[in-house]
Amino acid sequence: MGRTSIFFSAAATMLAGTMPALSAWQPQKPIEFVATAGPGGGTDNLARAVQNIITKHKLTEQPIVVVNKGGGSGAEGYVYGKASAGDPYKVIFGTSNAWQQPLVSKVAFNYTDLTPVAAMAQDEFLLWVKQDAPYKTAGDYLKAAGSGEFKMGGAQSKDTDEVLTRMIEKAGKVKLTYIPFKSGAETAVQLAGGHLDSHVNNPSESLGQWRGGTQRPLCVFSPKRLPQGAKVTATEGWGDVPTCVEQGLDIKQYEQPRTVWLPGKVTPDQAAFYVDLMKKVQATPEWKDYIEKTSQVDTFLTGAEFDKFIKEDLEHVKQVAGEQGWLVK
């Protein structure tokens, strides 16, 4: 962890206090946004939302294309970023799996191989079931799950969705069979088709299915109910979803950061350009609309703050991963 601290301290120094001088660099050719997940998932949605905002407001003169590299639970995208060292035209969109994956899987990258730009949002998690499922609360769900193995779907393996699934098992004293898919969107399709009993998608990943009446949220893993916002169905919005603690599932909070990275060995002014670009994105009304529709928490962590967040999250994941026997030796 010493090298990590030095890495982020250096990044913080480069990005702090000298922004006007460093932001002189401008891209001179098309930019590639790399989503470390399949189409339709939260990571893909973020990359495309940022792309649309930049294009609409002409925040750069260069075109931007989004490509999906979600193989290996997202490792494909990060390895691609590592292999692109020094290339400021590859922007990698991910989550906490950037630092969690090397902890639990033998992958060919570490997050220190990349240059951190920012964590732009914290995405919530909900417990979802089919629309016609007999259980109305998380408590009912746990009782039913206790009588036999339930199939829980999630995006990728040994990642945030599976970590939460194992936390649910422990808190609810149940056994769940976890089935990984390439994205939350694919997981939602599987639940709608009756191939799963539940999943723990983010709001944006199952918004259409809730609105379309194929599945519904039982509870949200948050200390308080989400902001109401616009109605999703004819009668309900995000603020109507109870917290999981309210319904007898004692997991007070679980969130996922939406993160942005560059390859390693880019210059300080190139990194500063993208920090500034993402700040401009967050200042637009379209970003605020995106945050509201997806019921995420707007945030912006960079430099030392981002470093602190990563270290704290690593300690939490180590505990769960250790209990599951996932830690890479």
N, C-alpha and C positions, 0 to 999 in steps of 0.2 A: 504493500500500500504506500510505501515511501515514494516510489517512482510516480505513483498516481498523483500524490499530493503535489510533487514538483511539477508534474505535467499540467495540472489544472491551475496551480499558482502562476505558472508561466503564461498560461492562456488568459487568466484573469488580468495579469499585468499588461499583456499585449492589447487586451480589449478595453481596458479601463483607462480613462483619462486622456487617451490620445486619439479618440475616435475621429475628430475632424481631419487630422493629418492622414490617418490610415485609410479612410474611406475613399480616397482618391482612386483606388483600383476599381475598374468597371469591367464586366464580362464582355468579351469580344466575339463570342460564338455561342451557339445554342447550349442551353443548360439541361441537364438530365436530372430529374427528381426520381430517386430510387425508393420505392415503397417496399419495405421488408415484410410484406404479407401479400396474400392474394387479393384480387379485385373485390371491391365491395366491403372490405373490412374497415375497421376504424383507422388503421394506418394509411390505407389507400385513400379513404375519404379525406383525411387531413391533407395528404399530398396534393390531391386534386382541388381541394378548397383553396389552398395556398396558391396553387397554379392559377386558378381562375381569378383570384383577387389581384395577383401581380399582373396578369394579362389585362384585366379590365381597367386597372388604374395606371397601366403603363409604367410600373415601378422599375422595369428594366427594358431596354430596347431589344433584348435577345429573346427568341422563342424558348418555351419550356415544354419538354415532353416528360410524361410520367411513365415509368416502366416498373413492372412488378417482378421482384425477385424474392419470393417468399419461401423457397425451398429450404429444407433443414430447419424448420421452425424460425425462419428469418435469417439464419446464418448465411444463406446465399448472398443476401444483400450486403451484409457487413463484410464478408470476405471480398466481395466485389469492391467495396469501399477501401478496404485495406490494400488490395491490388492496384488501386488507382492513386496511390500516394503521390502527392504533389499536384493533383488535378483538381482545380477549383470549380470545374464544370460538372462534378458529380455531387449531388446533395442527397444525403441518405436520411430517410424518414423512418423512425422506429419508435420503440417504447423502452421500458426498463430492461427488455431482453438484450439490449446492447451490453449491459454489464452482468445480467443474471445468467445468460446462456453459458459463458465460459466457466461459470461457477459449477454448473450441473451437467455440462456436456463437453465432450472432447471435440471442440470446434477449432477451426484454423484462424481464429482472431481473438483479440481482446479489445475492450473498449478503448484502451490506451493506444491502440493502433490508429484511432480516429481522432479528429479534431472536433471538440464539442462546440456547437453553435448555441442551442438553447433548448429548454423544455418549455413548450408553448401552452400546454393545457394539462389539466388533470382530468382523466376520464373516469366516470363512475361505472360501477358494476351492479347489475341486478340479477336476481334469480328469476328465470323465465320458465314457463310451462306452456303446454298446448292450451288453446282457448277452451277446449272442452274437458280439460283435466278436472277430476273431481275435487281436488284440494283447493281451498280458497285462501289459505294462509301458509306461511313458511312452516308453522307448527304442524299443520295438516300434512304438508309435504314430507316433513321429517318422520312423522308417524308412519306414513305409507312406505317411505324408503327403508324404514327399520324392519319391515316385514319381508324384504327381499332386495336383491341388488337392482338399483336404478342405473340407467345409462345417462351419464352426464357428458354433454358435448362441450368442446371448447376449441379455441384457436391455438393450434400448435401444442407441443408436449413440453413438460417441465418448464412451462412459461407461466405468465401471470394467471391465465385461466385455470391451469392445473394446480397452481399453488393455492388459489382460492378454493378450488374443489376439495383439496386435502384439508384446508382449514374448516370447511363446512362439515366434512367427515368427523373431524375431531370435536368441533363444537356441538354437533348434533348427535354424536355417537352412532353414526350410520356408516355403511359401506357403499361407495358409489363406483361404478365402472366408468372410468374416464376414457372418452374416445376423442382423439385430436383430429382436427380438420385444418385446412390451409388458412381459413379466415373465419371471422365471425359470421360473414354473410353465408358461407357454405353451411356453417353450423345451424343457422336459423332455418335454412331450407330443409335440413335433416330433421329438425324438430317439427316443422310444419308437416312433413311427410310421415310422422309417427315413428321414426326410427330412433328417436331419443325420448327420454322422459323429461329432460330439462337441459338448460345451458345457462351460462353466466355472462351473456353478451353485454357490451356497453350499450347505452341508449341508441346511438346512431346506427348500430349494427342490426337492430330489430325494430326500428321505428316503423318501417313499411309493413312488417308483419303484424305489429300491434294494431296499426291503423287498418290493415286488411282483415283482421279478425282471425288470424291463424294461431296466434300465441299472445300471452299476456304476462306482465311482470307480477310476481308475488311480493317482492320487497327489494329495497335498495340498500347496499352496504355503505351506509352513510350515517353519521351521528344525528343528522336531521333530514327532514324531507327535502326533496329537490325543489327549486323554484318552479312555480306553476307553469309559467309560459303559456303558449297557445295550447288548446285542447288537441290531443292526438286522435282520440276517438270522439264520437258524438258527445260523450259525457265525461271523459277522463283525460287528464294531462299528467305530466311527470310529478307534479306536486301532490297528486292523489295517491301515489304509491307509498305505502307505509315503509318505515325503516325495518330492516331485518330484526333488530333488537326488539322493536315493538311487537313483532310476531313470534318471538321466542327463539330466534337464531342469534346467539350472542357473538356476533362479529360486528363491532361498532363502526369500523371504517376500512375500506379497501378501495384504493384508487390506482390508476395507471397513468404515468406521465407520457405525454406525446412529445417525442424528442427529435431534434434535428442535428445532423452531423455533417462534417466534411471529411474527406480522406486525410490521413496524416500528412505532414510535411508541406501543407499549404503555407503561404506567407501570412504574417499578421494582418496585412491590409486586406487580403482576400477573405480571411475569417471575419474581419471587422465589417466588410461589405455585407456579408450574409446576416450578421447580427443586426445590423441596421435595417436590412431588407425585411427581416421577420418582424422587427418593431413597427415598421411602416404597415405591414400586413395587419398587425393587431390593432392599428389605429383606425381601420376602415369600418364602415357600418356593416359591410358584408361579413367581416370576421365576427362582429358582435351577433349578427344573425345566425351564423354558423354555430357559435357557442351556445346560443339560446335553443336552437332547434335540436342540437345533439345533447343538451343538458350537461355540458362539461363545465369545469371550473377554469376560468381564464387566469393564466399566470404567465410569468416570464422569468425563468431562471437561467443565468449564464455565469461564466467565470466561477468565482469562489462559492457562490450560492448553489450552483449546479453541482459542484464537487461535493459540498456538504450533503446535499440531498442523496447523491449516489452512495456515499459512504454509509449513511444511515439506512438506506434501503438494502444495501448488501448485508448488513448485520441481521436485518429481519429475515431476509431470504435464506441466509445461512442456517438460521434456526429451523425453518420449515424443511429446507433441503436436507439438513442433517437428520431430522426425524424420519424422512422418507428414504434415506440412504442414497440420495442423489449426488452428493458432493463428489466432484472429480478428485481422485487421489493422485 
